[in-house]
Amino acid sequence: MKVVVIIPAAGLGTRMAPVSDAKGKKPAASKQFFELGGTPVLIHTLRKFAASPEVAEIYVALRANEMASFRVRLEEAKDFSPKKIELVEGGEHRQQSVANAMAAVAAAPDDIVLVHDAVRPFVTVEIIHDVIEAAGKYGAAIAGMPAMDTVKQVERTAEGAVITATVPRERVVMAQTPQGFRYSVLKKAFDEATADGFLGTDEASLVERSGHEVAVVMGSPQNIKITTPADMELAEFFLKRQGQPSHG
């Protein structure tokens, strides 16, 4: 069984950019290229998968105009040499980026495909292992965390929103990545979504729609997705606490 990782990194990360950058200036760097301890967030994320002995190949989906410069950064990062890292052109949406990477992957039906957010650099080798194991056993699995806050279902109004129900916390998990699937399960889900013109929020949503159950394994409170400047501050704190190498 081979394990392939797909990291969609073609997004613009608009929530990260200050409003003043919106006009009259060239576009700011995407959030996956923001530097964390002197190294792009995406490189930190790649290090985690390169460190996993179970991972055979890594595919990174990037915008076409960012591929050449990122290839240079990869070559500077000496700790990636044991792994096969391929760069593919991403699409307008995450789903298209993952589909483009899937098209480049040569995999057997029972091989495992992991999809991971480019901006979750604090995933652990343990979480990666647990998702691989569960995906092999059940065909589909994601990392997730129990909801800590009370979850409210709402109806949107012109003024904002009104609560229509309180959802029991024990029935809710906050989805993280990696999300792992047998290649055949993910391919079927993507083919069906493409045929129907369906755009999902994540890979698990496509697989659920395809009629396949998705297992959940325990993620980590530190496995954060960096989407705002406040997240970046928290990431700097986590990085210092880990004492990770910052340059490479």
Secondary structure as GFF3:
##gff-version 3
##sequence-region A 1 248
A	DSSP	beta_strand	3	8	.	.	.	ID=ss1
A	DSSP	three_ten_helix	14	16	.	.	.	ID=ss2
A	DSSP	three_ten_helix	19	21	.	.	.	ID=ss3
A	DSSP	three_ten_helix	31	33	.	.	.	ID=ss4
A	DSSP	beta_strand	35	36	.	.	.	ID=ss5
A	DSSP	beta_strand	39	40	.	.	.	ID=ss6
A	DSSP	alpha_helix	41	50	.	.	.	ID=ss7
A	DSSP	beta_strand	57	62	.	.	.	ID=ss8
A	DSSP	three_ten_helix	64	66	.	.	.	ID=ss9
A	DSSP	alpha_helix	67	76	.	.	.	ID=ss10
A	DSSP	three_ten_helix	78	80	.	.	.	ID=ss11
A	DSSP	beta_strand	84	89	.	.	.	ID=ss12
A	DSSP	alpha_helix	94	104	.	.	.	ID=ss13
A	DSSP	beta_strand	112	115	.	.	.	ID=ss14
A	DSSP	alpha_helix	125	138	.	.	.	ID=ss15
A	DSSP	beta_strand	140	146	.	.	.	ID=ss16
A	DSSP	beta_strand	151	157	.	.	.	ID=ss17
A	DSSP	beta_strand	160	167	.	.	.	ID=ss18
A	DSSP	three_ten_helix	169	171	.	.	.	ID=ss19
A	DSSP	beta_strand	173	182	.	.	.	ID=ss20
A	DSSP	alpha_helix	183	196	.	.	.	ID=ss21
A	DSSP	alpha_helix	203	209	.	.	.	ID=ss22
A	DSSP	beta_strand	215	218	.	.	.	ID=ss23
A	DSSP	alpha_helix	229	242	.	.	.	ID=ss24
###
